[in-house]
Amino acid sequence: MDSLRLSAAHILPADGCDGALVGRIWRPEHDGPSVVALRDGPDGAARVIDITAAHLTVSDLCEAEDPAAALRAAAGEDCGPLDAILANTPPDGRDPSRPWLLAPFDLQTVKAAGVTFAASMLERVIEERARGDLLAAAAIRAEVGRLVGDDLRRLKPGSPEAMALKAVLVAQGAWSQYLEVGIGPDAEIFTKAQPMSAVGCGADAGLHPESQWNNPEPEIALAVNARQRIVGASLANDVNLRDFEGRSALLLGKAKDNNASCALGPFLRLFDRTFSLDTVRRTTVSLEVTGADGFRLDGTSALADISRDPEDLVEAMMGRSHRYPDGAVLLLGTMFAPVKDRHGPGLGFTHAEGDRVTVASPELGRLVNRMRPCDACEPWTFGAGALMRNLARRGLL
């Protein structure tokens, strides 16, 4: 498998370091992670500035009254050009004495919203009715399309019109738990990954070795602080095991939360005059998958087509009934459910080891990962306890 070759010009947003970009790197000399700001150097090249002395965690930074202003005001140590850190980020051939890029979140829990786009909702219905059998999916896809239609973008979840459609589908025996959260009053919110377990841009992303039907899910990830305030956004790949979840929704944990199965990055862009929640609402997320077998898959997911507004999804995630004192990351879901045949007619899409997956948007840059079995990816060993001990050893606590 070819190693990922990354550059600042490739992964940064279209406006470079003009936005308030925060990330994390591993610093071998400290045997731990640091919070960093991305800033233009004197030569115009992006440089990585360690601001951990000012903000111990990204979670802490997000609690500031104006996180973007706090990021820009923070002094720090220049750790060198972003290009050098990216060159050392892919795990194969890495020099362990030099820093590398991590996911741009730390103590926040990682949650995800499911079935927030009509296209993905229909694919979840197909998964459920196929019981994880991808050979049966094509015929079921045609049947579901006949019963439900393929354009539900104008249908507001929980509305009288949605409830009328639900009544018709129940009468025809075609109701599904995925239609319930897709057009019903309650959103699906689940735990995608534990705090500090996500991988960043340039890392290997994980597929459960027993899965035979799986796909990437390109998404926007919102940064939400403990006060339920959305302060920024990043890109995400919510790696999905369609066969596991299709067999039973009670296997959602096994389908979603595995070693290296959540990728976030490359950076968190904080809201400021250059970037806002309205920018997120207007953005389009693109996906590109390229395989060593010559296979190529492209797709897009426009946030304008989302069934539930991002603020509504955040309200469903947290509020008076549920709190996250260290904040949360919320993946907003995807409308992209790949069905392009890869391994033969009617077999649809599934990953092959070594696939290079790129999730991109002009405002957030590019998140690039290589797919490997979960047990072949770097194991997650550095959690919240390790972070606290590390910061204490460094004299920062």
TIMAR-683917 format. One record per residue (C-alpha): residue in three letters; x, z, y. Coordinates in steps of 0.1 Angstrom, whole numbers, padded with zeros to 4 digits, always signed. Layout:
N
AlaXZY
...
This chain:
397
Met+0000+0000+0000
Asp+0013-0009+0034
Ser+0019+0019+0058
Leu-0002+0021+0090
Arg+0016+0008+0120
Leu+0001+0022+0152
Ser+0009+0019+0188
Ala-0004+0035+0220
Ala-0015+0001+0233
His-0036-0003+0201
Ile-0053+0031+0199
Leu-0058+0041+0236
Pro-0091+0034+0254
Ala-0093+0002+0274
Asp-0084+0021+0306
Gly-0054+0038+0290
Cys-0047+0073+0302
Asp-0071+0071+0332
Gly-0096+0093+0314
Ala-0091+0130+0306
Leu-0077+0126+0271
Val-0069+0157+0250
Gly-0054+0158+0215
Arg-0034+0178+0190
Ile+0000+0172+0174
Trp+0019+0191+0148
Arg+0052+0205+0161
Pro+0077+0211+0133
Glu+0099+0233+0155
His+0069+0257+0158
Asp+0056+0251+0123
Gly+0021+0246+0138
Pro-0002+0226+0160
Ser-0002+0222+0198
Val-0029+0211+0222
Val-0017+0181+0242
Ala-0027+0160+0272
Leu-0021+0123+0274
Arg-0006+0112+0307
Asp+0011+0082+0321
Gly+0049+0085+0324
Pro+0070+0072+0353
Asp+0074+0039+0334
Gly+0036+0036+0328
Ala+0039+0044+0291
Ala+0016+0071+0277
Arg+0034+0105+0271
Val+0023+0136+0252
Ile+0023+0169+0272
Asp+0020+0202+0253
Ile-0004+0224+0273
Thr-0009+0251+0246
Ala+0005+0278+0269
Ala-0025+0271+0292
His-0051+0264+0265
Leu-0044+0278+0231
Thr-0070+0257+0214
Val-0092+0227+0222
Ser-0121+0250+0216
Asp-0108+0272+0244
Leu-0104+0242+0268
Cys-0139+0231+0261
Glu-0152+0264+0274
Ala-0137+0259+0308
Glu-0162+0254+0337
Asp-0147+0219+0342
Pro-0127+0210+0311
Ala-0114+0177+0325
Ala-0102+0193+0357
Ala-0086+0221+0336
Leu-0068+0196+0315
Arg-0054+0177+0344
Ala-0043+0209+0361
Ala-0025+0223+0331
Ala+0013+0222+0332
Gly+0032+0217+0300
Glu+0062+0205+0280
Asp+0068+0167+0277
Cys+0069+0160+0239
Gly+0079+0123+0244
Pro+0061+0090+0243
Leu+0029+0086+0223
Asp+0044+0055+0206
Ala+0071+0077+0189
Ile+0046+0103+0177
Leu+0023+0075+0163
Ala+0052+0059+0145
Asn+0058+0093+0127
Thr+0021+0100+0119
Pro+0013+0081+0087
Pro+0022+0104+0058
Asp+0044+0080+0039
Gly+0079+0078+0053
Arg+0073+0106+0078
Asp+0102+0125+0093
Pro+0091+0162+0089
Ser+0114+0172+0117
Arg+0095+0152+0143
Pro+0059+0157+0156
Trp+0029+0137+0144
Leu-0007+0133+0155
Leu-0036+0155+0143
Ala-0074+0154+0148
Pro-0083+0164+0183
Phe-0104+0195+0174
Asp-0096+0228+0159
Leu-0119+0259+0158
Gln-0151+0239+0162
Thr-0173+0234+0132
Val-0180+0198+0123
Lys-0216+0189+0120
Ala-0233+0156+0115
Ala-0267+0141+0122
Gly-0281+0119+0094
Val-0306+0090+0095
Thr-0306+0085+0133
Phe-0307+0047+0132
Ala-0334+0026+0115
Ala-0309+0005+0095
Ser-0292+0034+0080
Met-0325+0051+0073
Leu-0336+0022+0052
Glu-0303+0023+0033
Arg-0308+0060+0025
Val-0342+0053+0011
Ile-0326+0026-0011
Glu-0299+0051-0022
Glu-0326+0076-0032
Arg-0348+0052-0051
Ala-0318+0035-0068
Arg-0306+0070-0080
Gly-0271+0060-0071
Asp-0272+0028-0091
Leu-0258+0001-0068
Leu-0269-0027-0093
Ala-0305-0017-0086
Ala-0301-0016-0048
Ala-0307-0052-0039
Ala-0342-0054-0055
Ile-0352-0020-0041
Arg-0339-0031-0006
Ala-0364-0060-0007
Glu-0392-0038-0018
Val-0386-0012+0009
Gly-0383-0038+0035
Arg-0417-0052+0025
Leu-0433-0018+0028
Val-0416-0004+0058
Gly-0403-0034+0077
Asp-0368-0037+0091
Asp-0372-0029+0128
Leu-0382+0007+0135
Arg-0361+0010+0167
Arg-0392+0014+0189
Leu-0407+0041+0168
Lys-0401+0075+0183
Pro-0396+0102+0156
Gly-0424+0127+0155
Ser-0448+0106+0176
Pro-0484+0099+0166
Glu-0474+0064+0157
Ala-0446+0077+0134
Met-0470+0102+0117
Ala-0495+0074+0112
Leu-0468+0053+0094
Lys-0460+0084+0073
Ala-0496+0087+0062
Val-0496+0050+0051
Leu-0464+0054+0032
Val-0475+0086+0015
Ala-0507+0068+0004
Gln-0486+0040-0011
Gly-0463+0064-0029
Ala-0434+0051-0008
Trp-0426+0083+0012
Ser-0390+0095+0011
Gln-0371+0126+0023
Tyr-0350+0101+0044
Leu-0380+0087+0061
Glu-0391+0123+0067
Val-0360+0130+0088
Gly-0358+0094+0102
Ile-0392+0093+0117
Gly-0406+0129+0113
Pro-0404+0157+0139
Asp-0372+0173+0125
Ala-0337+0158+0127
Glu-0313+0161+0097
Ile-0282+0181+0107
Phe-0257+0191+0081
Thr-0221+0204+0079
Lys-0197+0176+0075
Ala-0164+0195+0075
Gln-0149+0229+0081
Pro-0131+0238+0112
Met-0096+0223+0112
Ser-0101+0203+0081
Ala-0106+0168+0096
Val-0078+0143+0096
Gly-0067+0123+0126
Cys-0058+0088+0135
Gly-0031+0074+0113
Ala-0037+0098+0084
Asp-0050+0089+0050
Ala-0088+0095+0047
Gly-0103+0107+0014
Leu-0127+0093-0012
His-0138+0114-0041
Pro-0121+0099-0071
Glu-0153+0100-0092
Ser-0172+0079-0066
Gln-0180+0043-0075
Trp-0202+0034-0045
Asn-0191+0045-0010
Asn-0186+0033+0025
Pro-0173+0042+0060
Glu-0197+0054+0087
Pro-0184+0046+0122
Glu-0198+0071+0146
Ile-0195+0088+0180
Ala-0186+0126+0178
Leu-0197+0148+0206
Ala-0178+0179+0217
Val-0203+0207+0223
Asn-0191+0241+0236
Ala-0206+0275+0228
Arg-0230+0273+0257
Gln-0246+0242+0242
Arg-0230+0220+0268
Ile-0217+0185+0258
Val-0183+0182+0273
Gly-0168+0150+0258
Ala-0167+0126+0229
Ser-0145+0111+0203
Leu-0147+0086+0174
Ala-0154+0095+0138
Asn-0156+0081+0103
Asp-0182+0101+0083
Val-0170+0089+0049
Asn-0200+0086+0027
Leu-0204+0086-0011
Arg-0236+0067-0017
Asp-0237+0072-0054
Phe-0235+0110-0052
Glu-0261+0114-0024
Gly-0283+0088-0041
Arg-0284+0108-0073
Ser-0297+0138-0055
Ala-0299+0150-0019
Leu-0287+0184-0032
Leu-0253+0168-0038
Leu-0249+0162+0000
Gly-0221+0188+0001
Lys-0201+0169-0026
Ala-0210+0136-0010
Lys-0198+0146+0024
Asp-0173+0175+0025
Asn-0142+0167+0005
Asn-0105+0168+0013
Ala-0096+0144+0041
Ser-0132+0129+0040
Cys-0138+0134+0078
Ala-0116+0115+0103
Leu-0118+0122+0140
Gly-0099+0108+0170
Pro-0077+0094+0182
Phe-0084+0118+0211
Leu-0112+0137+0227
Arg-0122+0122+0260
Leu-0137+0148+0283
Phe-0165+0140+0307
Asp-0154+0133+0343
Arg-0160+0107+0370
Thr-0147+0079+0346
Phe-0168+0089+0315
Ser-0201+0106+0309
Leu-0229+0111+0284
Asp-0246+0080+0299
Thr-0214+0061+0291
Val-0218+0073+0255
Arg-0254+0062+0254
Arg-0244+0027+0265
Thr-0213+0022+0242
Thr-0210+0002+0211
Val-0190+0014+0181
Ser-0173-0013+0160
Leu-0160-0012+0125
Glu-0133-0032+0107
Val-0123-0028+0071
Thr-0094-0048+0057
Gly-0083-0046+0021
Ala-0052-0055+0002
Asp-0074-0079-0018
Gly-0080-0099+0013
Phe-0115-0085+0018
Arg-0127-0081+0054
Leu-0158-0064+0067
Asp-0169-0062+0104
Gly-0199-0045+0120
Thr-0211-0028+0151
Ser-0234+0001+0160
Ala-0249+0002+0194
Leu-0258+0037+0206
Ala-0287+0022+0226
Asp-0305+0017+0193
Ile-0303+0054+0183
Ser-0337+0069+0173
Arg-0330+0104+0188
Asp-0312+0109+0220
Pro-0278+0127+0217
Glu-0291+0157+0238
Asp-0321+0160+0214
Leu-0297+0161+0184
Val-0275+0187+0200
Glu-0307+0208+0207
Ala-0316+0204+0170
Met-0281+0216+0160
Met-0278+0247+0182
Gly-0297+0269+0206
Arg-0317+0302+0203
Ser-0320+0298+0166
His-0283+0290+0158
Arg-0251+0296+0177
Tyr-0215+0284+0174
Pro-0192+0307+0193
Asp-0162+0284+0189
Gly-0183+0253+0197
Ala-0191+0224+0175
Val-0184+0187+0169
Leu-0216+0167+0163
Leu-0214+0132+0146
Leu-0243+0112+0159
Gly-0249+0090+0128
Thr-0245+0053+0123
Met-0267+0022+0121
Phe-0241+0004+0101
Ala-0247+0004+0063
Pro-0225-0023+0047
Val-0242-0044+0020
Lys-0217-0073+0019
Asp-0208-0081-0017
Arg-0172-0073-0026
His-0167-0070-0063
Gly-0194-0095-0074
Pro-0229-0108-0066
Gly-0254-0081-0060
Leu-0228-0053-0062
Gly-0227-0047-0024
Phe-0198-0030-0007
Thr-0176-0001-0019
His-0141+0009-0009
Ala-0109-0001-0027
Glu-0078+0022-0024
Gly-0056+0012+0005
Asp-0084-0001+0027
Arg-0075+0001+0064
Val-0105+0013+0084
Thr-0107+0009+0121
Val-0135+0026+0142
Ala-0134+0016+0178
Ser-0151+0016+0212
Pro-0137+0005+0246
Glu-0141+0039+0261
Leu-0126+0059+0232
Gly-0100+0037+0217
Arg-0094+0031+0180
Leu-0094+0055+0151
Val-0074+0040+0122
Asn-0071+0054+0087
Arg-0062+0043+0052
Met-0085+0051+0023
Arg-0071+0070-0007
Pro-0085+0093-0034
Cys-0091+0128-0020
Asp-0066+0143-0044
Ala-0039+0119-0033
Cys-0043+0127+0004
Glu-0024+0155+0021
Pro-0042+0188+0011
Trp-0058+0209+0038
Thr-0038+0241+0039
Phe-0037+0252+0076
Gly-0069+0269+0086
Ala-0081+0292+0114
Gly-0062+0322+0100
Ala-0030+0303+0098
Leu-0035+0291+0134
Met-0039+0327+0147
Arg-0008+0338+0129
Asn+0012+0308+0142
Leu+0001+0314+0178
Ala+0011+0351+0175
Arg+0045+0342+0162
Arg+0050+0318+0191
Gly+0042+0346+0215
Leu+0011+0329+0228
Leu-0014+0356+0217
